[in-house]
Amino acid sequence: MEKSIIIIGAGIAGLSAGCYGQMNGYNTRIFEMGAGPGGVCTSWKRKGYTVDGCIHWIVGSGSANSFYRIWEELGIMQKHTFINHEEYISVEGSNGKSLVLYADFGRLESHMKELAPEDSDLIHDFVKGLRKLIGFNMPIDKAPELTTIFDKVKMVFRILPYLGVMSKWGKMTVHQFAERFRNPFMREVFLALVGDIKEYPILALMMPLSWLNQNTAGYPLGGSLEFSKTIEKRYLDLGGKIDYKSPVAEILVEDDKAVGIKLTNGDEFRADTIISAADGHTTIFDMLKGQYVDDKIQGYYDHFSLFPPLLHVAYGVDRTFNELAHSVGGFNLFLDEPINIAGKEHTRLPLHVYNFDPSLAPEGKTILKFMINTEWEYWSELYKDQKHYKAEKERIANELLSILDKRYPGLSDQVEMTDVATPVTWVRYTGNWKGSYEGWIEMSLGLGNSMEKTLPGLDEFYMIGQWVEPGGGLPPAAQSGRNVIQIMCKQDKKKFVTSAP
């Protein structure tokens, strides 16, 4: 008889666990609070435009990266076309100049030295580090929980060529790196890349540049929801079942063993194993009532830093913007006058121009979007007063449009759609704790650290997704779902198998 698994959440981690569960003969069923797949990896329609909420680049879009295999197994590579951008991001300084982080390292080094010749040695060292990261791959074949001494020895030999660069840059933050520049412009623009996230590791900037250089970090045409729907189809084709609009209120436990779930409508469902790909805080402290927590787990939620939630402000514009470069992160704009958002004065803003994906807007038109780090507590409190909440969203949208109109004269008359999504929006639709889109900032845990997928004292239960994969992101989420099924296969004395459609 097939072993049954209930998976909570149809985000990338939950869908991945479902796919690999079906591949390995388990009988899986996913329960999702929302009306469709993807969780945070989603998009939404507004007046003929598609506002993309997640993907800017995907590690593993090229076969030189190990994650390519996972995306191939989940059906992504067979369906999606990827765009490889030549630029990561453009950052404006207060002096009118811009730093462009090019994917071509020769071009990047020449550009940076032209901007700051007095820092040539530091720039050369930085680019040298980028070059040394080329070819670095995360192992995906075996779940970390199953690695043996022999596996670890093999891994050491595999990463030996990269130990020097990892040792040199691994514990440095972007803020610490920026402080090494003598040139004030370079200090300004590098600090602008991460804003208030002082713990943001420099490797988290260097690795994407390395992947872009290798054409293994492309953007999937069609955006986030289409990406999620592809994995959903793969799961359904493998025989899986998804219950949408089915929020889980409680994980049922008997004799310290997870045995099922109870939905908010009171319906109960049983299975041999429960996997939560839902929000970590909700899973541990609500669904399980905080009964399986030790000091270590409590410490995560009491002390570790989160990626700040985002305010998304999007405009559908009757304009092409063909003159602007295509890039992963768009433009970090310096403002002549600050704008107040959630009680904080912002002197620069990140603008994404989706002029590279024609599927997101009608022909001859474009989506523009600001993604702004903000404060959960502010929006959570404001949401209690719907009148003021809506008025504040409207004020911000209008002020941001005025900023854009100065940049691109006549733009305000070309706007056909405006959409604002606050951290509260994300909590309502995805349940993410405090609206954090990627969970823990990895530096707060120590680079390379991971969390256990089990809880102390609770059997037949696992957690997967960004809340057990510090640093977040879609590839670790997909790998997390793959790994948990591999762990179950080991326990059930089954050979772990994978396939591609």
Secondary structure, 3 states (H helix, E strand, C coil): CCCEEEEECCEHHHHHHHHHHHHCCCEEEEECCCCCCECCCCEEEECCEEEECCCCCEECCCCCCCHHHHHHHCCHHHHCCEECCCEEEEEECCCCCEEEEECCHHHHHHHHHHHCHHHHHHHHHHHHHHHHHCCCCCCCCCCHHHCCHHHHHHHHHHHHHHHHHHHHHCCCEHHHHHCCCCCHHHHHHHHHHHCCCCCCECHHHHHHHHHHHCCCEEEECCHHHHHHHHHHHHHHHCCCEEECCCCEEEEEEECCEEEEEEECCCCEEECCEEEECCCHHHHHHHHCCCCCCCHHHHHHHHHCCECCCEEEEEEEECCCCCCCCCECCCEEEEEEEEEEECCEEEEEEEEEECCCCHHHCCCCCEEEEEEEECCHHHHHHHCCCHHHHHHHHHHHHHHHHHHHHHHCCCHHHHEEEEEEECHHHHHHHHCCHHHCCCCECHHHCCCCCCCCCCCCCCECEEECCCCCCCCCCHHHHHHHHHHHHHHHHHHCCCCCCCCCC
